Each structure stands twice: as C-alpha cells, then as structure tokens.
Amino acid sequence: MPVLTLDAAFSSAGQLAMSGWLLLIVAPRWRIGLTIAGIVVPVLLSIGYLVLIAVNWHDAQGGFSSLDDVASLFAARPLLLAGWVHYLAFDLLIGAWLLRSAQREGAPHAAMIPVLALTFLFGPAGYLLYQLIQACRRIASEDRIPRFLARLPAPFRVLEWEPRLTAAGIAMLLLAIPTALAYAADPRLFTGDNVWLKLLKFEISIAIYLLSFAVLLPLTSERFQRSRPGRFLVWPVIALLFFELVYIAWRASRGEASHYNRDSLAAIVLYAAMGVAAVLFTAASGLLAYGLARKDAVPLPPALRRALILGLALTCVLGILSGAVLSAAGAHTVGTPAPSAAVVPFFGWSLSAGDLRVAHFLALHAMQILPVFALVASALGRAAAPLAVDAFALVYGCATAAALVAALNARPLLGIG
C-alpha cells in the first residue's frame, strides 16, 4: 500500500480546511454545513495532527523554551506539517465559533465575510476585527450614545450623535492603536518616513471626518436624512472611507506606495478606485451643506449655521479641486526637495519645495475650522458674528487657494516657507 507523502498530506489538509471555510461563507445558515465546518473538519484535521505528532515526535530536535528551539523543532518537515495542520484546525474552529456567535448577536453575514476571510488568512487578526465590529454595533445601539452623553458636561449633552457614524469614527480611533504600535516597532522607511505614518495620519483624519458628520447630520431634518442624499451620508460614506483605509494599510504592510502607484495593472486600477472613493466622500460634505441649508433643518444661531454651510461647501469644492491637482501632479511635491531638508513634524510637509498637501489639508478641514471660528466670534460679539464668519470664510478660501498656487510654483507654505 503506498504511503501518503508529506506533500500529498499537506494538499489534502488544505483542501479539507478550504471546504469548511467555503461552507461558513457560502452557506452560513445551513445547520449541517455548520456541523461539518465547525466539528467534522476540525476533528479530521485534529486526527491527522495527532498521527503526525505520534509518528514523528520521538526524534524531534528543539522545543518551546526559546525562539531558536522552536525554529529547530519546525526545521523537521513532518513537524512543520503538523504545525500547519494545527493552524488549519484551530483557525477553522475559531471561524465557526465566530460565525455562530455573530448569528446569536444578529450581526449581518455581510459583515462576517471579511472577518472569516481575515481569520482564515491571519487568525487572530480576524478575531480582533470581529470584536471591533461587535463593539461598534453595541455603540450604535439606540441607547448607548444617549447614556454616554448623559454623563458628559452640559454643553456636550445638547448634541445628538448619529450612532452609525459615531461607531465608525470610534472604530477608526481604535484602529490607530495597533497602527501606532506598528509605527513604534517597525524600522522600515518609505521615501524617508516610517511605512506606517501615512496610515496613522489617515486614521486620525478619517476619524475626525466621521465624528464631524456624526454631530452634523442630526442637525438636518428627518426628511433629508431619509432622502437618497441623506442616506448616502451614512453607510456609503463609511464604506468608502474604510475601503481607502484598507488599501493604504495593505500597501503600508508591504512597504509600498499607496498613492501614485502604477507598478502594475492591479495597482493602477486600485489607485483609480481609491481616487473615485475620495471624490465621492469629499462630495458628501457638499450634500451635508445642502441638508443644513434647507429650511427644514434644525434651527441654529445664524453665525454657526453660516459657518457650517460655508465650511462644508469649502471642503467639498476645494477638497475635490486640490485632490484633483494632487492626482494630476503625480507627486506630493512640485520641485525637488533639498537633501535632508526640514519638514513640518508629523505632517511631513516639505519646507524646501512646493507641497500640494498643505492646500488639501486646509480644504478638507474647513468643515471643522470655520465652525470653531464662529463659536469664538459669537462669544466675542453676537451681532457681528455672521459678518465675521463671512469674512473669515473668504480669507480662508483665499489662503487655501494661495497655498495651492504657491505649491504649484514650487514654493513651500504659501510661499513663505
């Protein structure tokens, strides 16, 4: 009788595990399928693991007391195969458990597909994603946010936060924690910066964007929120932003460029898709400005209302314009930065060449900066506040445009850097 080779056993174990994962993804509600994927397949893989250990353990070299001992242990191909089968069995077991847990909690299966895929590929990363999704679902439940706001100081209690956008914004802040740890632990550089720095900056920026929308959307009317533009401001915006984040995270993990990457057809297509996503979620600020400008919006102090509308409109128009210029330029900078030249800390803006990111940053954050100015102006003088907001919006828009023109002429920081 022919003996099963290690390569054949490896292939058979992989096919068996893959059949279980396909059942979890394609037939999540089929009870027999769940039994096969969550019990039968892990049992068969565990039996194979036990046989491999029993047959090959007696002459194993190494152990588990140090990393070198573990490396010596898995230098033997039979024990390496046993470790792989161990991985297949327990990852599938965890995947089935996560799926059953999600079904008990009433989580949509669409949210579980990336969890299962990540668990299959990277084990604990899928478990972390599941916990993040469940935490967001709990945050987004109707009573969680009001209960939290009730514990805050009086000025914050008057705000109403859209629960789904709030949960997504908090999720983005939580994702910044492992990114910050990766930034501290990974010495790799890309164009002079840590490979994780761009992802960390995007996570913080996206969190601010989502939380801003979470506060502002409830200030529009319920009729607007039920309309197509209003519905676009929730799940589509969240999906577009998370797509952008996943793409940047994938490139960061590989030490590759996320922007201006044209190394292959796939890179060109993905970069184009990221550009489309950026245009759509930036245009969403214009839709929100329209919702706040409608007569049926929640009554607000005139200065604050003008600042919100103008800030969102500037973000929409100047954000798309500066983003288009960035894309067409093919690089963040115009001109050649001097070797070892100084940059703005954390942001990385060049102080020796024109940097298009300065104008893009000012454009995207007009929606936060103008309302803050309105609050300060109202505190100093309520009567003149609306006029002051109009003047500040004009100056801010001109400053953003000047930053863009200066960068295009290879001059840093509005030409004064």
C-alpha positions as CSV (number, residue, x, y, z in Angstrom):
1,M,0.0,0.0,0.0
2,P,1.5,3.4,-1.0
3,V,2.4,5.6,1.9
4,L,0.8,9.1,1.9
5,T,3.6,11.6,1.2
6,L,4.0,14.8,3.3
7,D,3.3,16.9,0.2
8,A,0.1,14.9,-0.5
9,A,-0.9,15.2,3.1
10,F,-0.3,19.0,3.0
11,S,-2.5,19.3,-0.1
12,S,-5.3,17.1,1.4
13,A,-5.3,19.0,4.6
14,G,-5.6,22.4,2.8
15,Q,-8.4,21.2,0.6
16,L,-10.3,19.8,3.6
17,A,-9.9,23.1,5.5
18,M,-10.9,25.1,2.5
19,S,-14.1,23.1,2.1
20,G,-15.0,24.1,5.7
21,W,-14.3,27.8,5.1
22,L,-16.4,27.8,1.9
23,L,-19.4,26.3,3.9
24,L,-19.0,29.0,6.5
25,I,-19.0,31.8,3.9
26,V,-21.5,30.5,1.3
27,A,-24.0,28.5,3.5
28,P,-23.8,30.2,6.9
29,R,-27.4,29.2,7.9
30,W,-27.2,25.6,6.8
31,R,-27.0,23.6,10.1
32,I,-25.5,20.5,8.5
33,G,-22.9,22.8,6.8
34,L,-22.1,24.4,10.2
35,T,-21.6,21.0,11.8
36,I,-19.3,19.9,9.0
37,A,-17.3,23.1,9.1
38,G,-17.2,23.6,12.8
39,I,-16.9,20.0,14.1
40,V,-16.3,17.3,11.4
41,V,-13.5,19.0,9.5
42,P,-11.6,20.2,12.7
43,V,-11.9,16.7,14.1
44,L,-10.5,15.1,10.9
45,L,-7.6,17.7,10.9
46,S,-7.0,17.0,14.6
47,I,-6.8,13.3,14.0
48,G,-4.2,14.0,11.2
49,Y,-2.3,16.2,13.6
50,L,-2.3,13.6,16.3
51,V,-0.9,11.0,13.9
52,L,1.8,13.2,12.7
53,I,2.9,14.0,16.3
54,A,2.7,10.4,17.4
55,V,4.8,9.2,14.5
56,N,7.4,12.0,14.4
57,W,7.8,13.3,18.0
58,H,10.2,10.7,19.2
59,D,13.2,12.2,17.3
60,A,12.2,15.9,17.4
61,Q,15.0,18.4,17.8
62,G,14.4,21.7,19.7
63,G,11.4,22.6,21.8
64,F,9.4,25.6,23.1
65,S,11.7,27.2,25.6
66,S,13.2,29.8,23.1
67,L,12.6,31.1,19.6
68,D,15.7,29.2,18.4
69,D,14.4,26.0,19.9
70,V,11.0,26.5,18.1
71,A,12.9,27.1,14.8
72,S,14.9,23.9,15.3
73,L,11.7,22.0,16.1
74,F,9.9,23.1,12.9
75,A,13.0,22.5,10.8
76,A,11.8,18.9,10.5
77,R,9.3,18.7,7.7
78,P,6.9,16.3,9.4
79,L,6.6,18.5,12.4
80,L,6.3,21.6,10.2
81,L,3.3,19.9,8.5
82,A,1.9,19.1,12.0
83,G,2.2,22.8,12.9
84,W,0.4,23.7,9.7
85,V,-2.4,21.3,10.3
86,H,-2.7,22.6,13.9
87,Y,-3.1,26.1,12.4
88,L,-5.8,24.9,9.9
89,A,-7.8,23.1,12.5
90,F,-7.9,25.8,15.1
91,D,-8.4,28.7,12.8
92,L,-11.4,26.9,11.3
93,L,-12.7,26.1,14.7
94,I,-12.4,29.8,15.7
95,G,-14.1,30.9,12.4
96,A,-17.1,28.6,13.1
97,W,-17.3,29.8,16.6
98,L,-17.3,33.5,15.5
99,L,-20.0,32.8,12.9
100,R,-22.3,31.1,15.5
101,S,-21.6,34.0,17.9
102,A,-22.5,36.6,15.2
103,Q,-25.7,34.7,14.4
104,R,-26.7,34.8,18.1
105,E,-26.0,38.5,18.2
106,G,-27.9,39.2,15.0
107,A,-24.9,40.5,13.1
108,P,-25.4,40.6,9.3
109,H,-23.5,38.0,7.4
110,A,-22.0,40.6,5.0
111,A,-20.1,41.9,8.0
112,M,-18.8,38.5,8.8
113,I,-17.4,37.7,5.4
114,P,-14.2,39.9,5.9
115,V,-14.0,38.5,9.4
116,L,-13.9,35.0,8.2
117,A,-11.5,35.8,5.4
118,L,-9.1,37.5,7.8
119,T,-9.4,34.7,10.3
120,F,-8.5,32.2,7.5
121,L,-5.5,34.3,6.4
122,F,-4.2,35.8,9.6
123,G,-6.0,34.0,12.5
124,P,-6.0,36.5,15.5
125,A,-6.5,39.5,13.1
126,G,-9.9,38.1,12.2
127,Y,-10.8,37.7,15.9
128,L,-9.8,41.3,16.5
129,L,-11.9,42.5,13.6
130,Y,-14.9,40.6,14.9
131,Q,-14.5,42.2,18.4
132,L,-14.2,45.6,16.7
133,I,-17.4,45.1,14.7
134,Q,-19.3,43.9,17.8
135,A,-18.1,46.9,19.8
136,C,-19.3,49.2,17.0
137,R,-22.7,47.5,16.9
138,R,-23.1,48.0,20.7
139,I,-22.1,51.6,20.4
140,A,-24.5,52.2,17.5
141,S,-27.4,50.7,19.5
142,E,-30.1,53.3,20.3
143,D,-29.5,53.7,24.0
144,R,-25.7,53.6,24.3
145,I,-24.8,57.1,23.0
146,P,-27.6,58.9,24.9
147,R,-26.5,57.1,28.1
148,F,-22.9,58.1,27.5
149,L,-23.8,61.7,26.7
150,A,-25.8,62.0,29.9
151,R,-22.5,61.6,31.8
152,L,-20.8,64.4,30.0
153,P,-20.7,68.2,30.9
154,A,-23.8,70.2,29.9
155,P,-22.5,71.6,26.6
156,F,-22.0,68.1,25.2
157,R,-25.4,66.8,26.3
158,V,-27.2,69.1,23.9
159,L,-25.5,67.3,20.9
160,E,-27.2,64.4,19.2
161,W,-24.8,62.0,17.6
162,E,-25.7,59.8,14.6
163,P,-24.9,56.3,16.1
164,R,-23.5,54.5,13.0
165,L,-21.2,57.4,12.1
166,T,-20.1,57.7,15.7
167,A,-19.4,53.9,15.9
168,A,-17.3,54.1,12.7
169,G,-15.4,57.1,14.0
170,I,-14.6,55.4,17.3
171,A,-13.6,52.2,15.3
172,M,-11.2,54.3,13.3
173,L,-9.6,55.7,16.5
174,L,-9.3,52.2,17.9
175,L,-7.6,51.0,14.7
176,A,-5.0,53.8,15.2
177,I,-3.7,51.9,18.3
178,P,-2.2,48.9,16.6
179,T,-1.0,51.2,13.8
180,A,0.8,53.4,16.4
181,L,2.4,50.2,17.9
182,A,3.5,49.1,14.4
183,Y,4.9,52.6,13.8
184,A,7.0,52.2,17.0
185,A,8.1,48.7,16.3
186,D,8.8,48.8,12.5
187,P,12.1,50.4,11.4
188,R,11.2,50.3,7.7
189,L,11.1,53.6,5.8
190,F,9.5,54.6,2.6
191,T,10.6,57.9,1.0
192,G,12.1,58.9,4.3
193,D,9.1,58.3,6.5
194,N,8.1,55.3,8.6
195,V,5.9,53.0,6.4
196,W,3.0,53.2,8.9
197,L,3.0,57.0,9.3
198,K,0.6,57.7,6.4
199,L,-1.9,55.1,7.6
200,L,-1.8,56.6,11.1
201,K,-2.4,60.1,9.7
202,F,-5.3,58.9,7.6
203,E,-6.9,57.0,10.5
204,I,-6.9,60.2,12.6
205,S,-8.2,62.3,9.8
206,I,-10.9,59.9,8.8
207,A,-12.0,59.6,12.5
208,I,-12.3,63.4,12.7
209,Y,-14.3,63.4,9.4
210,L,-16.7,60.7,10.6
211,L,-17.3,62.2,14.0
212,S,-17.9,65.6,12.4
213,F,-20.6,64.0,10.2
214,A,-22.0,62.2,13.2
215,V,-22.6,65.5,15.0
216,L,-23.8,67.5,12.0
217,L,-26.2,65.0,10.3
218,P,-28.7,65.1,13.2
219,L,-28.9,68.9,12.6
220,T,-30.6,68.3,9.3
221,S,-34.3,67.4,9.1
222,E,-35.6,63.8,9.3
223,R,-37.0,64.2,5.8
224,F,-33.5,65.0,4.5
225,Q,-32.0,62.1,6.4
226,R,-34.5,59.7,4.8
227,S,-33.8,61.0,1.3
228,R,-31.2,59.5,-1.0
229,P,-28.6,62.2,-0.3
230,G,-29.2,61.8,3.4
231,R,-28.8,58.0,3.3
232,F,-25.6,58.4,1.2
233,L,-24.1,60.3,4.2
234,V,-24.1,57.1,6.4
235,W,-23.2,53.7,5.1
236,P,-21.9,54.7,1.7
237,V,-19.5,57.2,3.2
238,I,-18.4,54.7,5.9
239,A,-17.8,52.1,3.2
240,L,-15.8,54.5,1.0
241,L,-13.6,55.6,3.9
242,F,-12.9,52.1,5.1
243,F,-12.1,51.0,1.6
244,E,-9.5,53.8,1.4
245,L,-8.1,52.8,4.8
246,V,-7.8,49.1,3.9
247,Y,-6.0,49.9,0.7
248,I,-3.5,52.2,2.5
249,A,-3.0,49.6,5.3
250,W,-2.3,46.9,2.7
251,R,0.3,49.0,1.0
252,A,1.9,50.1,4.3
253,S,2.3,46.4,5.4
254,R,4.2,45.8,2.2
255,G,6.3,48.9,2.4
256,E,4.8,50.1,-0.9
257,A,3.3,53.4,-2.2
258,S,-0.4,53.7,-1.8
259,H,-0.6,56.9,-3.9
260,Y,0.8,57.3,-7.4
261,N,1.5,53.5,-7.5
262,R,1.4,52.5,-11.2
263,D,3.7,49.4,-10.9
264,S,1.1,47.0,-12.3
265,L,-2.3,47.0,-13.9
266,A,-3.8,46.0,-10.5
267,A,-2.1,48.9,-8.8
268,I,-3.4,51.3,-11.4
269,V,-6.9,50.0,-11.0
270,L,-6.8,50.1,-7.2
271,Y,-5.3,53.6,-7.2
272,A,-8.0,54.8,-9.6
273,A,-10.7,53.2,-7.4
274,M,-9.2,55.0,-4.3
275,G,-9.4,58.3,-6.2
276,V,-13.1,57.7,-7.1
277,A,-13.8,56.9,-3.5
278,A,-12.0,60.1,-2.3
279,V,-14.1,62.2,-4.7
280,L,-17.3,60.7,-3.5
281,F,-16.8,61.0,0.2
282,T,-15.4,64.6,-0.2
283,A,-18.5,65.4,-2.3
284,A,-20.6,64.1,0.6
285,S,-19.7,67.3,2.6
286,G,-21.5,69.3,-0.1
287,L,-24.6,67.1,0.4
288,L,-24.4,67.8,4.1
289,A,-24.1,71.5,3.5
290,Y,-27.3,71.3,1.4
291,G,-29.0,69.5,4.2
292,L,-28.1,72.2,6.7
293,A,-29.1,75.0,4.3
294,R,-32.6,73.6,3.9
295,K,-35.5,75.5,5.6
296,D,-36.5,72.4,7.5
297,A,-33.1,71.9,9.2
298,V,-32.7,72.3,12.9
299,P,-32.7,76.0,14.0
300,L,-29.2,77.2,14.8
301,P,-27.6,80.5,15.7
302,P,-27.1,82.4,12.4
303,A,-23.3,82.6,12.7
304,L,-22.9,78.9,13.4
305,R,-25.3,77.9,10.6
306,R,-23.4,80.0,8.1
307,A,-20.0,78.7,9.3
308,L,-21.2,75.1,9.0
309,I,-22.6,75.6,5.5
310,L,-19.6,77.6,4.2
311,G,-17.1,75.2,5.9
312,L,-18.7,72.1,4.3
313,A,-19.0,73.8,0.9
314,L,-15.3,74.8,1.0
315,T,-14.4,71.3,2.0
316,C,-16.4,69.9,-1.0
317,V,-15.2,72.4,-3.7
318,L,-11.6,73.0,-2.6
319,G,-11.1,69.4,-1.4
320,I,-12.1,68.0,-4.8
321,L,-10.0,70.6,-6.6
322,S,-6.9,70.2,-4.6
323,G,-7.3,66.4,-4.7
324,A,-7.5,66.5,-8.5
325,V,-4.4,68.7,-8.7
326,L,-2.6,66.2,-6.4
327,S,-3.6,63.3,-8.6
328,A,-2.7,65.0,-11.8
329,A,0.7,66.2,-10.5
330,G,1.8,62.6,-9.9
331,A,3.6,63.5,-6.7
332,H,3.0,65.4,-3.4
333,T,5.6,68.0,-4.1
334,V,6.5,70.3,-7.0
335,G,10.2,70.9,-7.3
336,T,13.0,68.9,-5.8
337,P,13.2,69.0,-2.0
338,A,16.7,69.7,-0.8
339,P,18.5,66.6,0.6
340,S,17.8,66.2,4.3
341,A,15.7,69.4,4.2
342,A,13.4,70.2,7.1
343,V,9.8,69.2,7.0
344,V,6.8,70.0,9.2
345,P,6.8,67.5,12.0
346,F,4.3,64.6,11.8
347,F,2.6,66.1,8.7
348,G,5.8,65.7,6.6
349,W,5.1,68.8,4.5
350,S,8.2,70.0,2.7
351,L,9.8,73.3,3.7
352,S,12.1,73.4,0.6
353,A,9.7,72.6,-2.2
354,G,6.1,73.2,-3.1
355,D,3.9,70.8,-1.2
356,L,0.3,70.2,-2.5
357,R,-0.8,68.5,0.7
358,V,-0.9,71.8,2.6
359,A,-3.8,73.1,0.5
360,H,-5.5,69.7,0.5
361,F,-5.3,69.7,4.4
362,L,-6.7,73.2,4.7
363,A,-9.5,72.3,2.3
364,L,-10.6,69.1,4.0
365,H,-10.6,70.6,7.5
366,A,-12.6,73.8,6.6
367,M,-15.7,72.0,7.8
368,Q,-14.2,72.0,11.4
369,I,-12.2,75.2,11.4
370,L,-15.0,77.6,10.3
371,P,-17.5,76.4,13.0
372,V,-14.8,76.8,15.7
373,F,-14.2,80.4,14.5
374,A,-18.0,81.0,14.5
375,L,-18.2,79.9,18.2
376,V,-15.3,82.2,19.1
377,A,-16.8,85.1,17.2
378,S,-20.2,84.6,18.8
379,A,-18.7,84.6,22.2
380,L,-16.9,87.9,21.5
381,G,-19.9,89.6,19.8
382,R,-23.1,88.0,18.7
383,A,-24.3,90.8,16.5
384,A,-21.2,91.0,14.3
385,A,-20.6,87.2,14.3
386,P,-22.3,86.4,10.9
387,L,-20.4,89.1,9.1
388,A,-17.1,87.9,10.7
389,V,-17.9,84.4,9.6
390,D,-18.4,85.5,6.0
391,A,-15.1,87.5,6.1
392,F,-13.2,84.6,7.7
393,A,-14.6,82.1,5.1
394,L,-13.4,84.4,2.3
395,V,-10.0,84.8,3.8
396,Y,-9.7,81.0,4.5
397,G,-10.7,80.1,0.9
398,C,-8.2,82.6,-0.5
399,A,-5.5,81.2,1.8
400,T,-6.2,77.7,0.7
401,A,-6.1,78.7,-2.9
402,A,-2.9,80.7,-2.3
403,A,-1.3,77.5,-0.7
404,L,-2.3,75.6,-3.8
405,V,-0.9,78.2,-6.3
406,A,2.3,78.5,-4.2
407,A,2.9,74.8,-4.2
408,L,2.3,74.6,-8.0
409,N,5.0,77.2,-8.3
410,A,7.4,75.1,-6.2
411,R,7.2,77.5,-3.2
412,P,6.5,75.9,0.3
413,L,3.9,77.1,2.8
414,L,2.1,79.8,0.8
415,G,5.5,80.9,-0.5
416,I,6.7,81.9,2.9
417,G,8.4,78.7,4.0
